[in-house]
Amino acid sequence: MSFEQKRRALITGASSGIGKATALAFAKVGIDIALVSRSREKLEGVVTAAKATGVEAKAYPVDLACISQVKTKIEAIADDFGPIDILVNNAGMGYTANLDHIPLEDWQRVMDLNITSVFQCMMAIVPKMRQQGQGTIINIASIAAKQTFPGWGAYCVSKAGLLALSQTLAQEERANGIRVTAICPGAVNTEIWDTETVHADFDRAKMLTPEIVAQTILHTVLLPQETVIEELTLMSNAGVL
């Protein structure tokens, strides 16, 4: 795949799962990638694999849960790596508990990472995209943004908020050449199911794979600049949400 102009992407949550798969999918078509996650060690593994395709790739360890620092750090990454044409906001967390059992600090942690950190990432990059006259932002929401599930209240609320955030920014920035897409996948077989904040018993073999979601993201990014998919729901056809 060749481009009239070299593209450069910033991907959060890039050390594993959808973020890692997206990074490698981008690299294969020649998109340079700035990779953001908490773990430098895991990021460096993705960087090595991406560089083997011939693209520029760089790791930037950042804890997006530290909300007060996110905007400044993402701005610094953009200054260091170069103009960002594509922003993929993939970092987030899962959380399961009935609403009446969620401590306020846990509720806030979910909202901070799943909505507020995305808002801060976008506000760091959008002004630069405006100056360029174009840009593509992909926000990874969830089927939980459109359908609620008992025991997943905080997560559902955070993803519904992310969907609304994406839709609002899409309307506000369309005239500036900025495309905003919210992708709402069903269950994806990633490390989220192994985290201490998620307790669920699904058949992971029937879930979407990170690579399938990554190909959907890539397809969305590669659309002609004058077109956009503003919302996309991607589900497994194997009988699991």
PEQUI-V214808 format. One record per pair of residues at least 24 apart in sequence whose C-alpha atoms are under 10 Angstrom apart, sorted by the first residue. I is the first residue (numbers start at 1). J is the second residue. Records with the same first field share a line. If there is no record, write none. Layout:
BEGIN
I=J ; J
END
This chain:
BEGIN
1=28 ; 29 ; 30 ; 31 ; 222
2=29 ; 30 ; 31
3=29 ; 30 ; 31 ; 222
6=30 ; 31 ; 32 ; 85
7=31 ; 32 ; 33 ; 83 ; 84 ; 85 ; 86 ; 135
8=32 ; 33 ; 34 ; 55 ; 56 ; 57 ; 78 ; 81 ; 82 ; 83 ; 84 ; 85 ; 86 ; 87
9=33 ; 34 ; 35 ; 57 ; 78 ; 81 ; 82 ; 83 ; 84 ; 85 ; 86 ; 87 ; 88 ; 135 ; 136 ; 137
10=34 ; 35 ; 36 ; 57 ; 58 ; 60 ; 74 ; 77 ; 78 ; 81 ; 83 ; 84 ; 85 ; 86 ; 87 ; 88 ; 89 ; 121 ; 125 ; 137
11=35 ; 36 ; 37 ; 86 ; 87 ; 88 ; 89 ; 90 ; 91 ; 138
12=36 ; 37 ; 38 ; 60 ; 61 ; 62 ; 64 ; 74 ; 87 ; 88 ; 89 ; 90 ; 91 ; 92 ; 118 ; 121
13=37 ; 38 ; 39 ; 43 ; 62 ; 63 ; 64 ; 88 ; 89 ; 90 ; 91 ; 92 ; 93
14=38 ; 39 ; 42 ; 43 ; 46 ; 47 ; 59 ; 60 ; 88 ; 89 ; 90 ; 91
15=39 ; 40 ; 41 ; 42 ; 43 ; 44 ; 45 ; 46 ; 47 ; 59 ; 61 ; 91
16=42 ; 43 ; 45 ; 46 ; 91 ; 190 ; 191 ; 192 ; 210
17=90 ; 91 ; 188 ; 189 ; 190 ; 191 ; 192 ; 209 ; 210 ; 211 ; 213 ; 214
18=90 ; 91 ; 140 ; 188 ; 189 ; 190 ; 191 ; 209 ; 210 ; 211 ; 212 ; 213 ; 214 ; 215 ; 217
19=46 ; 88 ; 89 ; 90 ; 91 ; 140 ; 210 ; 211 ; 213 ; 214
20=45 ; 46 ; 47 ; 50 ; 90 ; 210 ; 211 ; 214
21=46 ; 209 ; 210 ; 211 ; 212 ; 213 ; 214 ; 215
22=88 ; 90 ; 210 ; 211 ; 212 ; 213 ; 214 ; 215 ; 216 ; 217 ; 218
23=47 ; 49 ; 50 ; 57 ; 88 ; 214 ; 218
24=49 ; 50 ; 51 ; 53 ; 211 ; 214
25=50 ; 211 ; 214 ; 215 ; 217 ; 218
26=50 ; 55 ; 214 ; 215 ; 217 ; 218 ; 221
27=51 ; 52 ; 53 ; 54 ; 55 ; 56 ; 57
28=52 ; 53 ; 54 ; 55
29=53 ; 54 ; 55 ; 218 ; 222
30=54 ; 55 ; 56
31=55 ; 56 ; 57 ; 85 ; 86
32=56 ; 57 ; 58 ; 81 ; 82 ; 84 ; 85 ; 86
33=57 ; 58 ; 59 ; 81 ; 84 ; 86 ; 87
34=58 ; 59 ; 60 ; 77 ; 78 ; 80 ; 81 ; 82 ; 84 ; 87
35=59 ; 60 ; 61 ; 62 ; 77 ; 88
36=60 ; 61 ; 62 ; 63 ; 64 ; 74 ; 77 ; 89 ; 90 ; 91
37=61 ; 62 ; 63 ; 64 ; 90 ; 91
38=62 ; 63 ; 64 ; 65 ; 91
39=63
56=81
57=81
63=91 ; 113 ; 117
64=91 ; 92 ; 112 ; 113 ; 114 ; 116 ; 117 ; 118 ; 120 ; 121
65=91 ; 92 ; 93 ; 109 ; 110 ; 111 ; 112 ; 113 ; 114 ; 116 ; 117
66=109 ; 112 ; 113 ; 117
67=109 ; 112 ; 113 ; 116 ; 117 ; 118 ; 119 ; 120 ; 121
68=116 ; 117 ; 120
69=117 ; 120
70=116 ; 117 ; 118 ; 119 ; 120 ; 121 ; 123 ; 124
71=117 ; 118 ; 119 ; 120 ; 121 ; 122 ; 123 ; 124 ; 125
72=120 ; 121 ; 123 ; 124
73=120 ; 121 ; 124
74=120 ; 121 ; 122 ; 123 ; 124 ; 125
75=120 ; 121 ; 122 ; 123 ; 124 ; 125 ; 128
76=124
77=124 ; 125
78=124 ; 125 ; 128
79=128
83=125 ; 128 ; 129 ; 132 ; 135
84=125 ; 126 ; 128 ; 129 ; 132 ; 134 ; 135 ; 136
85=125 ; 126 ; 128 ; 129 ; 132 ; 133 ; 134 ; 135 ; 136 ; 137 ; 178 ; 221
86=125 ; 129 ; 134 ; 135 ; 136 ; 137 ; 138 ; 178 ; 179 ; 180 ; 221
87=121 ; 122 ; 125 ; 126 ; 129 ; 135 ; 136 ; 137 ; 138 ; 139 ; 180 ; 221
88=118 ; 121 ; 122 ; 136 ; 137 ; 138 ; 139 ; 140 ; 181 ; 217 ; 221
89=114 ; 115 ; 117 ; 118 ; 119 ; 121 ; 122 ; 137 ; 138 ; 139 ; 140 ; 141 ; 182
90=114 ; 118 ; 138 ; 139 ; 140 ; 141
91=115 ; 117 ; 118 ; 139 ; 140
92=117 ; 118 ; 140 ; 141 ; 155 ; 158 ; 159 ; 192
93=155 ; 158 ; 192 ; 195 ; 197 ; 198
94=152 ; 154 ; 155 ; 156 ; 158 ; 192 ; 193 ; 194 ; 195 ; 196 ; 197 ; 198 ; 199
95=151 ; 152 ; 153 ; 154 ; 155 ; 156 ; 192 ; 193 ; 195 ; 196 ; 197 ; 198 ; 199 ; 200
96=149 ; 150 ; 151 ; 152 ; 153 ; 154 ; 155 ; 156 ; 196 ; 197 ; 198 ; 199 ; 200
97=150 ; 151 ; 152 ; 153 ; 154 ; 155 ; 197 ; 198 ; 199
98=149 ; 150 ; 151 ; 152 ; 153 ; 154
99=150 ; 151 ; 152 ; 153 ; 154
100=151 ; 153
101=151
102=151 ; 153 ; 154
106=154 ; 197
107=153 ; 154 ; 155 ; 157 ; 158
108=154 ; 158
109=154
110=154 ; 155 ; 157 ; 158 ; 159
111=154 ; 155 ; 157 ; 158 ; 159 ; 161 ; 162
112=158
113=158
114=140 ; 141 ; 154 ; 155 ; 157 ; 158 ; 159 ; 161 ; 162
115=141 ; 157 ; 158 ; 159 ; 160 ; 161 ; 162 ; 163 ; 165
116=158 ; 161 ; 162 ; 165
118=162 ; 165 ; 166
119=162 ; 165 ; 166 ; 169
122=166 ; 169
126=169 ; 173 ; 176 ; 178
129=173 ; 176 ; 177 ; 178
130=173 ; 175 ; 176 ; 177 ; 178
131=176 ; 177
132=176 ; 177 ; 178
133=175 ; 176 ; 177 ; 178
134=173 ; 174 ; 175 ; 176 ; 177 ; 178 ; 179 ; 225
135=173 ; 176 ; 177 ; 178 ; 179 ; 180 ; 221 ; 225
136=177 ; 178 ; 179 ; 180 ; 181 ; 220 ; 221 ; 222 ; 225 ; 228
137=166 ; 169 ; 170 ; 178 ; 179 ; 180 ; 181 ; 182 ; 220 ; 221 ; 230
138=166 ; 179 ; 180 ; 181 ; 182 ; 183 ; 217 ; 218 ; 220 ; 221 ; 229 ; 230 ; 231
139=163 ; 165 ; 166 ; 180 ; 181 ; 182 ; 183 ; 184 ; 217 ; 231
140=166 ; 181 ; 182 ; 183 ; 184 ; 185 ; 213 ; 217 ; 232
141=166 ; 181 ; 182 ; 183 ; 184 ; 185 ; 186 ; 231 ; 232 ; 233
142=182 ; 183 ; 184 ; 185 ; 186 ; 187 ; 188 ; 232 ; 233 ; 234 ; 235
143=183 ; 184 ; 185 ; 186 ; 187 ; 232 ; 233 ; 234 ; 235 ; 241
144=184 ; 185 ; 186 ; 187 ; 241
145=183 ; 184 ; 185
146=184 ; 233
151=198 ; 199 ; 200
152=198 ; 199 ; 200
159=184
160=184
163=230 ; 231
166=230 ; 231
167=230 ; 231
170=228 ; 230
171=230
174=228
177=225 ; 226
178=225 ; 226 ; 228
179=221 ; 225 ; 226 ; 227 ; 228 ; 229 ; 230
180=228 ; 229 ; 230 ; 231
181=217 ; 220 ; 221 ; 228 ; 229 ; 230 ; 231 ; 232
182=217 ; 229 ; 230 ; 231 ; 232 ; 233
183=213 ; 216 ; 217 ; 220 ; 229 ; 230 ; 231 ; 232 ; 233 ; 234
184=213 ; 231 ; 232 ; 233 ; 234 ; 235
185=212 ; 213 ; 216 ; 232 ; 233 ; 234 ; 235 ; 236 ; 241
186=213 ; 233 ; 234 ; 235 ; 236 ; 240 ; 241
187=234 ; 235 ; 236 ; 240 ; 241
188=212 ; 213 ; 235 ; 236 ; 240 ; 241
202=240 ; 241
203=238 ; 239 ; 240 ; 241
204=240
205=238 ; 240
206=236 ; 237 ; 238 ; 239 ; 240 ; 241
207=235 ; 236 ; 237 ; 238 ; 239 ; 240 ; 241
208=234 ; 235 ; 236 ; 237 ; 238 ; 240 ; 241
209=236
212=236
END
